[in-house]
Amino acid sequence: MNGQVKVYPAPAEAASNPDYTVRIRVPDGEWHELFTYEVLVDMHHVRKSSMVTFDFDGAVEVEVVCSRGTPKEVQLRPKALGIVPRLEGTRVLFRLDRPCKLSVEADGDRFHNLHVFANGMEKDAPQPEDTGVVYIAPGVHKSADLVQRLSGVVNNAAEPAVLYFGPGFHRLEDGPLPIPSGKTVYLAGGSMVAGSMLCKHVEDVTIRGRGIIFLRDIEKSTYWRSVQIDFSRNIRVEDIISVDPPHYSIHLGQSEQVYIRNFKSFSTRGWCDGIDMMSCKDIHIEDVFLRTSDDCIAVYGSRRAFKGDTRSITVRNSILWADVAHPVNIGCHGDHGGEGDRIEDIHFEQIDILEHHEPQEGYWGCMSINVGDKNTVQDVSFRNIRVEPFELGRLIDIRVLQNEKYNPHPGQAVRNIEFDNVSFDGECPHPSVIEGYDGSRTVDGIVFRSLRINGRTVRSPEEGHFVIGQHAHHIAFEE
């Protein structure tokens, strides 16, 4: 056989969505049916979407049967994947030869769609019987008890290093799980954990596995995030799925050397951003899928307890889907009571933006640099960005401003921003905007190289439907 597949059983408590039946197999092999999870999307009009997840190597054939009716056409996105499905009545067939994340959309329906997370095979996964592993059976747990087990001595062996949530449904009843330094929390495939993970004043922590953090029934008053990383360093978050957190999916506060890979998230509530960072350094985000009802990724300076500049941020090979607000938002919060912050050395590479929908005009922009709170944002690049048709907003928004809701003071400056090989296919009646605040708080040095809209290279603001406002200098469009 050409390759292998791995399928994880879902807990009995998991909600399924009957809109799609999904099977996979290695070519000419035995079919394996997947559990189709129900995931909610879009806070403006919450709808029941679908999600499947599996692991494979080599090649895999996927069969999707549509239960909502016989579609006239089916599209797989991101379009850049180049996967063309075969439609046979209610059956959709396609083949994958590499790991990917994609959306199966019948007759253009982006809300009752199927999300497919096709992972590579897991490597170096801990096993329940390994030395230093604490296995947690499904059930209701106290976070304090789990930490005690992880930090204690088990059967006179060395201090355990891995907390292993086994397949099934788990609930943390007394708040987030505070993970000690040097430990790993592993969510096995087929596990669902109703609770959040907390790294605070720790280092050398890993949170990984093919399981799900499930927060749909957590009250917003508890203010839980799926993963919270505060005042910490050398933290890794890999492979897990986050479903409907009351607040951010991943919160980063005054932390450094954080690596996030193959993270997937859905959200439907207010202020439920994807990955937000305040006063952070050396953050690497790779191969994530974020479908959120607020900003997918936000990069800020100081905010509340977190103080200092933000720098050296890289996001690459990722898919951003903002049912509400911005796919990318940079610069809003900073040290407004002091001298402001520098937010610098920020890089987005190989990004597919699948949606941007924001009813409030002040929050438009697939790629937004809106600088308040005396901040300076500089040395930012967007390279190889593909923007697909979106519902409501604008392509680019670069401004020094004062947002009356969030900024006691206007920002200071935007400098040295590069857009290389950015494409947008679609129609957008709202122009992109570049403008400063006043003569001393300006935008300076914006370069567009190979900006293409509907296949045509943009050589001037007029060709790209840009408005260049006051106090914006050295704006260049190059082929």
N, C-alpha and C positions, 0 to 999 in steps of 0.2 A: 504494500500500500504506500501511497505517496503522501507521507506526513502522518500527523495524529491530531486528535481533538480532545479537549477536556471540557466536560459539562458539569456544572455545580447544581445540586438540588436546592430548591428554595425552601425556606422555613414555612411551616404551615400558616404562620401569621402573616406572610407576605400577601399583599393584594395583587391580583393578576388583572390583566386587561385582555378581554376576548377579541379585541379588534384585529389581532394578527395571531396566526399560528406559525411558528418558526421551527425549521429543522435544519441541521447541518450534517455534513459528512465529508470525509476525505473522498476524492474522486473515485467513483465506483464502489465505495464502501457502504457500511451500514448507516442508515439515518439515525440521528439523535435529536429528539425533540427538546427544545429549550423552554424554560419558564419565561413567560412574557410578563415582566413587572409593570405595574401601573405607576407612572410618574406624572405628577402635576406640573403644568407649565402656565406661565403668563398671569401675573397677579391682576391685570385689568379685567380679564375674563378667564378665570381658572378653568382649564380643560384637562381631560384625562388623556395623556399620551402614553407611549409604550417604550419599553427598554428591554433588550436582551444582552447578555454578556457571556463570553466563552473564551477559551484559550485554544491556540492551535499552532502548528508549524507546518511548513511545506505549503500545501494548497488546501482550500476548503470550498465546498459548494454549499450555497445557502438557498433555501426554499422558504419563501414567505407567502402565506395564504391570507388574502384580505377578506375579512368577515363583514366589512361595512358595505360591501357591494362590489361590482365588477368595475375596476378603474379603467378609464380610457387611456391613461398614460401614467407612468411611474418614473420619478426622477430620484437619483441618488446624489446626495450632496455631502461634502463639498464637491463642486463640479471639477475641481482640480484633480481629484482622484481618477477621473476618466473612466469610471466604471459604468458601463451601459447595461442595464438589466434586460432580461428577456421576459416579456409579459405573455402569459398563456391563460386567458380568462381571469380568474381570481389569483392565479399563481404568479409570483415574481421570482425569477431565478437569476442568480449571479454568482460569480466565482471570485474569491480573494486569494491572492498569493503573498500577502504581507499583512502584518497587523495594521489596523486602521480604526477610525471612529467615523461613523456615517449616519445619515438620516435618510430613511426610505419614506418618500412622500407620494401619496396617491392623489392624482389630479390636483396637485399644487397645495394640498392641505398640510401646512406646517405645524398644526396644533394637535391633530390626531395622527401624528406620524409615528414611525418606529425608529428608535435609536438603536444602533447596533455597535457594541463595543467588542471588537475582535482583537483580543490581546495575544501577544506572543506567549509561549509556554513559560511558566514561572520557574525562576532559577533560585537555587539555594534557599528554598523555603524551609523554615523550621518544622520539625515534626513533634507531635505530642509526647513521644517517648524519649526525645533527646534530653540529655543532661542539661540542666539549667532552664528547662521549659516548664512553666506552670500552665497546665491545661484547665480551661474554664468551660464547663458544660453549660448548655443553654439554661436560662432561668433569670431570676431577679437578683441583682447583686448590689452590694454597697461598695462604692468606690474606695472607701477607706479600707475595707476588708481586702479588696484586690491589691491595693498598694502594699498592705501589710504582708500578703503572701509573696508579692514580687520582691519585697525588700528583706524578707526573712530567710531562714534556713529550712530547706525541705529535705526530709529524710537524711539528715546529716550530710547532704551534698553541698557543693559550693553554692553560694548565693545565686539564685536564679536570675537570668538576664532577659527572658522572654515571657510575656504574658500572652497566652494563645487562646483567643476566643474561637471555640469550636463551631462547626456548622450548626445552625439553629438560631433561635431568637433570644437575645439578651437585652435586659433593661437595667440601666444604672439609675437607682432610685434616689440617690442623695447628692446629685450634682456631678459635674465633670470629673473625669478620671485624671488626677494629677500624676504625671509620669515622672519618676525619679531619673536623675542623670544616669547615663550608661545603659539604659534599658530599651527594649524593643516591645512594642505592642503589635501583635499580629492578628489580623482578622481573616480567618480562613475563608476560602471560597464557600459560599452557601451560608455564611453567617450574616446576621443583621444585628446591629447594636443600637439601641435607642438610648443615646447618651453621647457626650462629646469628650474629646481628648484635650488635655491641657498640659502644655509645656511652659513652666514659669520658673525663671531663674535656674534653668538646667542646661546641660550640654550633652552632646553625644547620644541623642535619642532618635529612634526610628519608629515610624508608624507605617505599617505596610500590610499588604495582603489583598486578596480578591473579594473581600467582604464589603458590606454596605453599612455606613452610618446613617441611620434612619431616624429623622427628627420630626416627622410630620405631625405627630400627636404631642409634641413638646410645646407647652404654652410659651408664647412670646415673652411673657413677663420674666421667665427664667433667663432670657437673653443668652441662650446657648448658641455657640458656633460649633460646627462639626469638629474643627481643629483650631485651637488657640495657642499661639506661640508668642510669649511675652518675655522680654529680657533674657533671651536664650541664644545659644550658638550651637552650630553643627547639628542641625535637625534635618531629618529626611522624612518626607511623606510620599509614599509610592503606592500606586495601583488601586487605592480604595475608591469607592463611589459614595458620594454624599447626596442624600435625598431630603429636600425641603427643610433646611435649617431655619430657625426663627430669625437669625441674623446672618452674618457672613459665613460662607463655607469655610474659608481659612482666613484667620486674622493673624497678622504679623505686627507686633509692636516692639520696637527698639531691639531687634534681633539681627543676627548676622550669620552668614554661612548656612543658609537654608536652601535645601534642594527639594523641589517638588516635581514629581514625574508621574505621568500616566494617571493623573487624578481626574475624576469625572464628577460633575455636580449639576443638580437641578434645584431651582428655588422658585417660590411663588409669593413671598411675603415682603413687606416694605423693609428697606435697608438690608436685604438679603443678597449682598454682593457676592461675587465669586471669591477672588483673592485680593485682599486689601492690605497695604503695608504702610506703617507710620514709622518714621525715623529708623529705617533699616538699611543694612549694607550687605552687599555680596549675596544677592538672592538669585537663584537660578530656577526657572520654571520651564519645564520641557514636556511636550506631548500631552497637554491637558485639554479637556473638553469642558467648557463652562456654558451652561444654558441658565441664565439668571434673570431675575426680575428686578435687578438694579445693576450697577456697573459690574462688568465681568472682571476687570482688573483695574484697581485704583492705586496710584502711587502718590503718597502724601509725605509731608514733613512732620513736624511736631503736632501732636494732638492729645489732649488730656494728659495722662501720666507719661506719655512717650515724648522724649525730647531729643532734638538733634536733626542733622541733615539726613537725607536719603541718597544713596549713591550705589552704583555698580549693580544694576538690575538687568537681567536678561530674561526675555520670554521668547521661546522659539518653538516651531513645529506644533502649533496649537490651533484650536478651533474655538472661536468666541461667538456666542449667540445671546445677544441682549434683547430679551422680550421687552424690557424696559430699560431706559437710560443708555449709558455708553458702553460699548465694547472695551474701550481704553479711555481712562480718565487720569490725567496727571496734573498735580499742582495746587489743589484747592486749599488744603489745610497746612498751617505752619505756625511758627513762633510769632504770632501777631503781637504778643506783649513784649517782645524783645526786638531783635534785628531781622527776624525772618529766617528762613532756612534755604539751603541750596539743595535742590533736587537735580541730580546730574548723573551722567554716564548711564543712561537708560536706553535699552535696545530691544526692539521687537523685530523678530525675523521669522519668515516663513509662517505667516498667520493667515488663516481663512476666517473672514468675518461673515457670518451667515444671517445676522439680523441686527437691526438697530431700530427701535420704536420708542419714541419719547414724545408724549403730548405737550410737555412744557418746553417752550422755545429756548429757555435759558439753559437747557441741559442737552442740547443737540451736539452731535459730533461722533462719528464712528471712531475717529482718532481725535481726542480732545485734550488740549493743553490749556486749561483755564487756571490762571495763576492768581491767587489771592494771598492774604495774610503776610504781606511783605516778602513773599518767597521769590527766589530766582530759579527758573528752570533752564538748564543749559545742557548741551551735548547729548541730544536725544536723536535716535535714528529709528526709522521704520523701513525695513528692507524686505522685498518680496512679500508684499501684502496683497491679498486678493479679497475684494469686497463684492459680495453677491447682492442682488437686489434687496433693498430693505424698505420697511413700511413708512417710517416717519422720522425725519431728522435731517442731518447734513453729513457730507463726507468728512470734512476736516473743520475743526474749530480751534484756532490759536488766538488767545486773548490774554492780556493783562487786565484784570478786572477786580471789582469788589462785589461779590455775591452777597446781597443784603441778608440772606438767611444764614450764611455760614462765615462770612469774612468781616470782622471788625475793621480791617484795613485792606486796601487794595494790594495787589501783588507788586513786585519790583521790576522784574524783567523776564523776557524769554529770549534766549540766545542760542544760535548754532543748532538748528534743527534740520535734519536731512530726511528726505523721502526718496528712496531708490526703488524703482521697479514696483510701483504701486498701481494696481488696476481696479477699476470699478465698472461693472456691467450692470446697467439699470438706469432708471430715470429718477431724478431727484429735483423737485422744483425749488428747493431751498439752497441758496448759494453757500459755498464754503466761505469762512470768514477769517481774516487775519487783521488784528488791530491791537494797538497799545492803549494805555490808559490816559497818559498825558505826556508832556515833553520830557519828563525825567523817568518815566516808567514805560518802557518801550518794548516792542518786538523787533529783533534785529538778527538778520542772517538766516533766512529760510530758503532751502534749496530743494527743488523738485527735479529729479532726474528720471526720465522715462515714466512719467505719470500718464496713464492711459485710461480714457473714459470711453467705454463702448468701442474699444479697439483703436481709437485715435489718440495719437500722442499730443499732449497738451503743451503748447509753447508759450502761452500767455495767460494771464488771469482771466481774460474774456473767454478764451477757448475752454477753460476749465470751470467756468461758472463760479469764479472767486470774487469776493468783495474785499479789496484791500483798504482797510479803514485808516484812520489817522494814527500817527506815531508808530508806523510799521515801516522798517527800512531794510533794504538789501534783500528783496524777495526775487528769487531767480527761478525760471523754468528752463530746463535743459533737456535735450533729447537723450 
